[in-house]
Amino acid sequence: MFPPLPIRAKIAAACAALTAAAIAVFAAGTLVNIFHEQMEAADMELESEARHVAQMMATGEFSRERIQGVQVTTVEPWVAFAVFEADGSLWRSSGAIPEEVARAAVAGDKPVTVHHAKGSWRVRSFAFAGETIVVSCDLAEVHEILFDLLLAYLLALPLAGLVAGVGGWWVATWALQPVRVLTKAAEEIRAENLASRVPTPKGRDEIARLAQVLNAMLARLEGSLRQAERFAANASHELRTPLTIMRGEIEALLRDEPLSPESERRLVSLQEETDRLDRISGNLLLLARLDAGEAPVEPQVLDMSALVAEACEDIDALAASRDVTLETAIEPGVRIRGNGDLLRRLTLNLLDNATKFNLAEGKVRCTISAHPREVRLSVGNTGPGIPAALRPRVFQRFFRADSARERAGHGLGLALSREIARAHGGELRLSDASSNGWTEFIATFPRK
C-alpha cells in the first residue's frame, strides 16, 4: 500500500485531474461541433453546386454535348462530378472521384458520406433528363482540420494539467500556511508549558475557528492537569504526617510490648505496608514538584562517575541477595550539572528495577560514558523482557508490566526517573536494542 498523500499533493492532483477532464470534455465537444459544421458546409456546397447545375440545365447551358467539354474541377479542386446513363453505366467523370464512390450515391437524393480506400467523400445525386448527376466533395481537408485540432488538444492536455497541478500546489501551500503555523505552535506545547497558546489568525474563517478551539482545549487541559498536580501534591503532603505517626506507633509496639508471634508478624506486615505507602506518597509529592517545575535542580557540577559508582556499591549487596551479578563499566571523570540527590535517586531506581525484575543467576550491567554532546548512563539486565505491545507504556505512572510485579513495586519508579532526567535537560528511554533476554534503559544528560 502506498503511504497517504499530503493535503497539498491531493489538492494539486485534484486540480490537475479536474483541469484535464475539463479540457477533455471541451475538446470532445469542440471536435464534434466542428465536424458537424464542416459536414454542414460540405452539404451546403453540394447544394450550391446542384443548384448551379440545375440552373444551367434550365437555361440549356448544360447539355449532353457541352458537358463533355466542361472541366468542373478547375473551379473547386475538392468538388467532382460524375454522370451516369439511364442504364446505370458511367458516361462522364471529372476523374477526382472513384467510380465506386459516385455509384454509392446514385440510389439516393440526400447527401451521404462514403468511405473508400483512397479517402472519404460527401456525395449527393440528382436526376436530369433521364440521367443521374453525382456531385461530390472530398473530406480530406475536414479530416486534416480535425486531426490538427486533436493533436493540439493532446499536446495541450498534459501541459495544462501540469500548470494546474503546480498552481494547485502553490495555492494549497499558501492556504495551509496558517495550519502549519498552528501545527508548529501546538507541537511545542508540553505539560510544563500548557499555559502557552497557539496564535489566532485575524478574520473569522475556518483557521481562526480551529485556533480558538485548540486554545479552548488547551485551557481545559491545563486546568485539569494543574488540578491533578495540586491534588497529588496536597494528598501526598497530607499523608506524610499520619503515616509517620503510624510508623512510629508500630515501631513502639514492636519494641516495648510483649507480643505473640502472630501479632508480631501482623505488625511487621503492617509496618512494611506503611513504609510502602510512605514511599508512594513521597514519590507522588516529588513528581508533583517536578511537574510544576519546583524541584531543586541546582547548577552544581557533579562527578557523575563517582555518584554512579557509589550507587552500584549500595545496590551490590541487594543484587547478591537476589543471586544477581552486577557488572560496571564506569568511565572516570564524567561530570554534569544537576542535583546529586535526584540523580542518585534516578540511578538507584534503575539499578533496583534491574536487580528486582531479573532471572535467577541473572546479570545487571551499568555503564556511564561521556560523548561529544551528552553523558550516557545505561542500565541493562537479563530479565524476562518487556513485550512490544507494552513498551510505549513503561513510563506511565502506576503502570506494571504484569501482575507478578504488583507487590514488587508501585509503578512510579520509571516515571519519576524520567522526570528527573528531563528536569536536568536530558531524557530516559527504553533502548531499541531491548529484546527478549535483555532489557536496557538509557538516560542521557547534556555535558557541562
VMD Tcl script that draws the C-alpha trace (Angstrom):
set ca {
  {0.00 0.00 0.00}
  {1.21 3.48 -0.84}
  {1.51 6.00 2.02}
  {-1.26 8.60 2.14}
  {-0.52 11.76 0.19}
  {-0.21 15.11 1.98}
  {-3.08 17.55 1.57}
  {-1.11 19.79 -0.80}
  {-0.39 16.86 -3.09}
  {-4.04 15.81 -3.01}
  {-5.18 19.34 -3.93}
  {-2.58 19.59 -6.70}
  {-3.59 16.20 -8.09}
  {-7.28 17.14 -7.92}
  {-6.64 20.43 -9.76}
  {-4.64 18.65 -12.45}
  {-7.27 15.92 -12.85}
  {-10.19 18.37 -12.98}
  {-8.39 20.58 -15.49}
  {-7.53 17.59 -17.67}
  {-11.13 16.36 -17.50}
  {-12.49 19.81 -18.37}
  {-10.13 20.12 -21.34}
  {-11.00 16.60 -22.49}
  {-14.74 17.37 -22.37}
  {-14.19 20.72 -24.10}
  {-12.01 19.07 -26.76}
  {-14.57 16.33 -27.42}
  {-17.39 18.87 -27.69}
  {-15.32 21.12 -29.94}
  {-14.30 18.30 -32.26}
  {-17.87 17.03 -32.57}
  {-19.17 20.54 -33.20}
  {-16.50 21.37 -35.81}
  {-17.09 18.05 -37.54}
  {-20.81 18.72 -37.85}
  {-20.19 22.28 -39.03}
  {-17.76 21.06 -41.67}
  {-20.24 18.45 -42.83}
  {-22.97 21.10 -43.00}
  {-20.62 23.33 -45.01}
  {-19.89 20.44 -47.39}
  {-23.65 19.77 -47.75}
  {-24.28 23.44 -48.47}
  {-21.54 23.41 -51.08}
  {-23.04 20.33 -52.71}
  {-26.44 22.01 -52.64}
  {-24.95 25.12 -54.22}
  {-23.31 23.11 -56.99}
  {-26.53 21.20 -57.52}
  {-28.49 24.45 -57.90}
  {-25.84 25.73 -60.30}
  {-26.11 22.62 -62.42}
  {-29.91 22.81 -62.28}
  {-29.79 26.43 -63.42}
  {-27.51 25.51 -66.27}
  {-29.87 22.73 -67.24}
  {-32.84 25.07 -67.11}
  {-31.20 27.62 -69.40}
  {-29.87 24.97 -71.75}
  {-26.27 25.79 -70.92}
  {-25.73 22.30 -69.53}
  {-26.40 19.82 -72.32}
  {-25.07 16.39 -73.17}
  {-22.92 17.86 -75.89}
  {-21.49 20.70 -73.82}
  {-20.80 18.76 -70.61}
  {-18.12 16.80 -72.40}
  {-16.03 19.98 -72.59}
  {-16.66 21.22 -69.04}
  {-13.73 20.92 -66.60}
  {-15.61 21.50 -63.36}
  {-12.65 20.53 -61.19}
  {-10.83 23.67 -62.23}
  {-13.35 25.72 -60.24}
  {-13.14 23.90 -56.89}
  {-10.39 21.24 -56.69}
  {-12.19 19.31 -53.90}
  {-15.50 19.15 -55.85}
  {-16.05 16.48 -58.50}
  {-18.86 15.35 -60.80}
  {-19.91 12.07 -62.34}
  {-22.74 11.45 -64.85}
  {-24.48 8.07 -65.15}
  {-26.63 6.89 -68.04}
  {-30.18 5.73 -67.51}
  {-28.98 2.13 -67.67}
  {-26.53 2.87 -64.80}
  {-23.34 3.00 -66.82}
  {-20.81 5.78 -66.18}
  {-20.84 8.27 -69.01}
  {-18.59 11.06 -67.75}
  {-16.46 11.65 -64.62}
  {-14.23 14.50 -63.57}
  {-11.65 11.94 -62.55}
  {-11.23 13.15 -58.95}
  {-13.81 10.74 -57.56}
  {-13.59 6.92 -57.79}
  {-16.48 5.31 -59.66}
  {-17.35 3.15 -56.62}
  {-17.86 6.27 -54.51}
  {-20.01 8.00 -57.10}
  {-22.10 4.87 -57.75}
  {-22.81 4.54 -53.97}
  {-24.83 7.78 -54.12}
  {-26.87 7.04 -57.27}
  {-29.78 5.42 -55.45}
  {-30.45 8.32 -53.02}
  {-31.22 12.00 -53.27}
  {-29.69 13.14 -49.91}
  {-26.07 13.83 -49.01}
  {-24.24 10.75 -47.71}
  {-20.69 10.08 -46.56}
  {-18.84 7.35 -48.43}
  {-15.55 5.89 -47.22}
  {-13.10 4.41 -49.67}
  {-9.54 3.17 -49.60}
  {-8.50 6.40 -51.35}
  {-10.35 8.68 -48.93}
  {-13.76 9.84 -47.80}
  {-16.31 11.88 -49.77}
  {-19.55 13.64 -49.16}
  {-21.74 12.90 -52.21}
  {-25.20 13.73 -53.46}
  {-27.04 12.73 -56.66}
  {-29.92 14.24 -58.65}
  {-31.65 13.27 -61.88}
  {-31.53 15.22 -65.17}
  {-33.08 14.21 -68.46}
  {-33.07 10.51 -67.58}
  {-29.52 10.64 -66.36}
  {-28.06 10.89 -62.85}
  {-25.51 13.53 -61.97}
  {-23.45 12.92 -58.79}
  {-21.79 15.87 -57.09}
  {-19.07 15.01 -54.51}
  {-16.85 16.83 -52.02}
  {-13.54 15.41 -50.79}
  {-13.43 15.29 -46.96}
  {-9.63 15.14 -46.73}
  {-9.45 18.79 -45.65}
  {-12.11 18.23 -43.00}
  {-10.17 15.29 -41.59}
  {-6.97 17.30 -41.64}
  {-8.60 20.09 -39.65}
  {-9.92 17.63 -37.07}
  {-6.57 15.85 -36.81}
  {-4.71 19.13 -36.26}
  {-7.17 20.11 -33.52}
  {-6.93 16.69 -31.88}
  {-3.12 16.85 -31.94}
  {-3.21 20.34 -30.43}
  {-5.52 19.18 -27.63}
  {-3.36 16.13 -26.91}
  {-0.30 18.34 -26.61}
  {-2.09 20.95 -24.51}
  {-3.72 18.44 -22.15}
  {-0.60 17.38 -20.13}
  {0.77 20.92 -20.19}
  {-2.48 22.35 -18.84}
  {-2.62 19.55 -16.23}
  {0.93 20.34 -15.13}
  {0.21 24.07 -14.88}
  {-2.98 23.38 -12.93}
  {-1.15 20.96 -10.61}
  {1.64 23.45 -9.89}
  {-0.93 26.17 -9.39}
  {-2.95 23.95 -7.06}
  {0.19 23.12 -5.06}
  {1.04 26.81 -4.72}
  {-2.50 27.77 -3.72}
  {-2.65 24.90 -1.21}
  {0.73 25.92 0.23}
  {-0.47 29.48 0.63}
  {-3.85 28.45 2.06}
  {-2.36 25.93 4.52}
  {0.35 28.25 5.83}
  {-1.77 29.20 8.89}
  {-2.33 25.49 9.57}
  {1.42 24.86 9.55}
  {1.88 27.74 11.99}
  {-0.77 26.22 14.28}
  {0.82 22.77 13.97}
  {4.28 24.05 14.87}
  {2.93 26.01 17.82}
  {0.93 23.01 19.07}
  {3.97 20.70 18.76}
  {5.96 22.97 21.09}
  {3.37 22.81 23.88}
  {4.25 20.32 26.61}
  {2.91 19.56 30.06}
  {5.36 22.03 31.55}
  {4.19 24.90 29.33}
  {0.48 24.25 28.98}
  {-0.11 27.93 29.62}
  {1.10 28.60 26.07}
  {-1.47 29.06 23.33}
  {-1.45 28.79 19.55}
  {-1.66 32.05 17.59}
  {-5.15 33.03 16.40}
  {-5.18 34.41 12.83}
  {-7.15 37.54 12.06}
  {-10.53 37.11 10.47}
  {-13.39 34.71 11.04}
  {-12.51 31.86 8.73}
  {-12.13 28.14 9.48}
  {-8.47 28.51 10.51}
  {-9.30 31.13 13.11}
  {-12.08 28.91 14.43}
  {-9.66 25.96 14.64}
  {-7.17 28.08 16.61}
  {-9.91 29.14 19.03}
  {-10.99 25.53 19.56}
  {-7.38 24.44 20.16}
  {-6.82 27.22 22.68}
  {-10.03 26.35 24.49}
  {-8.97 22.70 24.61}
  {-5.52 23.66 25.93}
  {-7.15 25.77 28.63}
  {-9.26 22.82 29.75}
  {-6.24 20.51 29.70}
  {-4.19 22.99 31.69}
  {-6.92 23.33 34.27}
  {-7.32 19.56 34.61}
  {-3.57 18.94 34.83}
  {-2.98 21.67 37.38}
  {-5.87 20.39 39.46}
  {-4.46 16.86 39.35}
  {-1.00 18.15 40.28}
  {-2.39 20.13 43.21}
  {-4.39 17.13 44.37}
  {-1.39 14.80 44.17}
  {0.85 17.28 45.97}
  {-1.70 18.07 48.68}
  {-2.70 14.45 49.17}
  {0.93 13.32 49.36}
  {1.80 16.10 51.77}
  {-1.19 15.40 54.00}
  {-0.44 11.67 54.06}
  {3.12 12.08 55.29}
  {2.17 13.10 58.84}
  {-0.33 10.31 59.64}
  {1.96 7.75 58.01}
  {4.86 8.94 60.15}
  {2.71 8.66 63.25}
  {1.53 5.18 62.28}
  {5.08 4.02 61.64}
  {6.22 5.37 64.98}
  {3.37 3.68 66.84}
  {4.06 0.35 65.17}
  {7.76 0.60 65.99}
  {6.90 1.38 69.62}
  {4.62 -1.64 69.85}
  {7.26 -3.90 68.36}
  {9.91 -2.52 70.69}
  {8.08 -2.18 74.01}
  {5.16 -4.60 74.12}
  {5.48 -8.35 74.63}
  {3.70 -9.79 71.59}
  {2.75 -13.22 70.41}
  {4.47 -14.44 67.25}
  {1.25 -14.00 65.24}
  {0.70 -10.43 66.47}
  {4.35 -9.57 65.78}
  {4.06 -10.97 62.26}
  {0.99 -8.87 61.57}
  {2.61 -5.72 62.95}
  {5.70 -6.27 60.81}
  {3.49 -6.71 57.74}
  {1.61 -3.54 58.68}
  {4.93 -1.71 59.09}
  {6.03 -2.80 55.60}
  {2.78 -1.59 54.08}
  {3.11 1.72 55.94}
  {6.64 2.14 54.60}
  {5.36 1.35 51.13}
  {2.62 3.98 51.42}
  {5.20 6.45 52.66}
  {7.39 5.81 49.61}
  {4.42 6.19 47.28}
  {3.38 9.48 48.85}
  {6.97 10.71 48.73}
  {7.29 9.81 45.05}
  {3.95 11.45 44.25}
  {5.00 14.60 46.04}
  {8.30 14.70 44.15}
  {6.52 14.05 40.84}
  {4.11 16.89 41.54}
  {7.03 19.21 42.27}
  {8.81 18.12 39.11}
  {5.66 18.63 37.04}
  {5.29 22.10 38.49}
  {8.98 22.87 37.91}
  {9.59 23.34 41.63}
  {12.10 20.53 42.18}
  {15.54 21.90 43.12}
  {17.98 21.31 40.26}
  {20.93 23.50 41.22}
  {23.53 24.29 38.55}
  {26.14 22.36 40.55}
  {28.91 20.43 38.83}
  {28.77 16.78 39.89}
  {31.14 13.88 39.41}
  {28.65 11.53 37.78}
  {31.18 8.71 37.69}
  {31.61 8.77 41.49}
  {27.86 9.07 42.04}
  {27.10 6.02 39.86}
  {29.93 4.04 41.48}
  {28.50 4.72 44.96}
  {25.02 3.71 43.82}
  {26.41 0.46 42.39}
  {28.14 -0.27 45.70}
  {24.90 0.32 47.58}
  {22.94 -1.97 45.28}
  {25.59 -4.68 45.12}
  {24.50 -6.30 48.38}
  {20.86 -6.30 47.22}
  {21.91 -7.90 43.93}
  {23.89 -10.57 45.73}
  {20.90 -11.40 47.95}
  {18.87 -11.94 44.81}
  {21.58 -14.08 43.21}
  {22.24 -11.44 40.53}
  {25.68 -10.44 39.25}
  {26.36 -6.71 38.90}
  {28.85 -5.58 36.24}
  {30.04 -1.99 35.86}
  {31.85 -0.04 33.19}
  {32.32 3.46 34.62}
  {34.35 6.00 32.68}
  {36.22 8.15 35.22}
  {35.85 11.92 35.44}
  {32.41 12.22 33.79}
  {30.80 15.44 35.04}
  {27.39 17.06 34.61}
  {25.40 19.85 36.25}
  {22.46 18.91 38.44}
  {21.08 17.81 41.78}
  {23.05 14.97 43.34}
  {20.16 13.62 45.42}
  {17.82 13.45 42.43}
  {20.42 11.88 40.14}
  {21.31 9.33 42.82}
  {17.61 8.50 43.13}
  {17.33 8.00 39.38}
  {20.36 5.70 39.32}
  {19.16 3.66 42.29}
  {15.68 3.31 40.74}
  {17.14 1.87 37.54}
  {19.52 -0.46 39.40}
  {16.81 -1.60 41.81}
  {14.46 -2.43 38.94}
  {17.25 -4.25 37.09}
  {18.02 -6.48 40.09}
  {14.42 -6.92 41.21}
  {12.96 -7.92 37.84}
  {15.68 -10.33 36.82}
  {16.17 -14.02 36.30}
  {17.78 -16.37 38.80}
  {21.57 -16.10 38.42}
  {20.95 -13.17 36.10}
  {23.20 -10.25 35.27}
  {22.97 -6.47 35.55}
  {25.29 -4.16 33.62}
  {25.70 -0.49 34.50}
  {27.78 1.86 32.33}
  {28.46 5.59 32.36}
  {30.27 7.26 29.48}
  {30.87 10.70 28.02}
  {30.12 11.51 24.39}
  {30.73 14.68 22.36}
  {27.36 16.22 23.24}
  {25.97 14.12 26.08}
  {26.63 11.91 29.06}
  {25.04 8.48 28.81}
  {24.00 6.26 31.74}
  {22.94 2.75 30.75}
  {21.44 0.06 32.99}
  {20.54 -3.31 31.45}
  {19.58 -6.72 32.81}
  {18.84 -10.27 31.74}
  {15.22 -10.10 32.82}
  {12.18 -11.56 31.09}
  {11.98 -8.58 28.73}
  {9.15 -6.19 28.01}
  {6.61 -7.19 25.31}
  {6.50 -4.90 22.28}
  {2.84 -4.03 22.97}
  {3.75 -2.73 26.44}
  {6.91 -0.80 25.54}
  {5.10 2.53 24.89}
  {3.54 2.35 28.37}
  {6.56 1.59 30.56}
  {6.89 5.23 31.67}
  {3.23 5.68 32.55}
  {2.58 6.29 36.20}
  {1.33 3.28 38.20}
  {1.94 1.02 35.21}
  {3.20 -2.53 35.82}
  {4.11 -4.89 33.01}
  {2.40 -7.87 34.68}
  {0.51 -8.87 37.80}
  {3.60 -10.60 39.19}
  {5.09 -7.14 39.83}
  {2.10 -5.92 41.74}
  {3.70 -6.47 45.13}
  {7.22 -5.70 43.97}
  {6.64 -2.04 43.22}
  {4.11 0.69 42.80}
  {4.70 1.69 39.18}
  {6.20 5.14 39.86}
  {9.95 4.43 39.68}
  {10.43 4.76 35.91}
  {8.04 7.70 35.61}
  {9.87 9.51 38.41}
  {13.27 8.68 36.91}
  {12.27 10.07 33.50}
  {11.00 13.30 35.07}
  {14.30 13.66 36.95}
  {16.22 13.19 33.69}
  {14.03 15.77 31.93}
  {14.45 18.21 34.82}
  {18.20 18.05 34.09}
  {17.67 18.71 30.36}
  {18.06 15.04 29.47}
  {15.87 12.05 28.67}
  {15.30 8.47 29.79}
  {14.26 5.87 27.24}
  {13.97 2.16 26.73}
  {16.71 1.11 24.32}
  {15.64 -0.02 20.87}
  {18.08 -2.91 21.29}
  {15.99 -4.30 24.15}
  {14.52 -7.70 23.33}
  {13.67 -10.99 24.93}
  {16.51 -11.87 27.27}
  {17.91 -8.34 27.60}
  {16.29 -5.09 28.74}
  {18.21 -1.81 28.78}
  {17.28 1.71 29.89}
  {19.43 4.65 28.77}
  {19.49 8.05 30.49}
  {21.18 10.92 28.65}
  {22.23 14.29 30.04}
  {23.84 17.33 28.39}
  {27.53 17.72 29.07}
  {28.50 20.54 31.37}
}
mol new
graphics top color blue
foreach p $ca { graphics top sphere $p radius 0.5 }
foreach p [lrange $ca 0 end-1] q [lrange $ca 1 end] { graphics top cylinder $p $q radius 0.2 }
display resetview
